[in-house]
Amino acid sequence: MMTMDSLQDLLSKKDFTPPDEIAAVKEFITRRYNSPSTIRVERDVLIVRVPSSALAATLQLEQRRLIEACHIKKKLIIRYGRY
């Protein structure tokens, strides 16, 4: 017979601390480009959103350096636009 865990039991076991990658990417972008950014994690994807298309294109060109510097293990998606 299967037992159903309560929602509280499930949530108490979940770790809600953001991955270190998020802080590392935000710091990388702020330090190198003096620009704000938002980072979201969805399953195996790290989504980085920056305010300008020029910065997004620059980050695309430096994607390998960003991945290595921030130790990113997930797939990286770079977007631009409003937050």
Summary of the structure (lengths in Angstrom):
residues: 83
radius of gyration: 16.3
end to end distance: 46.8
largest distance: 57.4
contacts: 183
relative contact order: 0.19
helix: 46%
strand: 20%
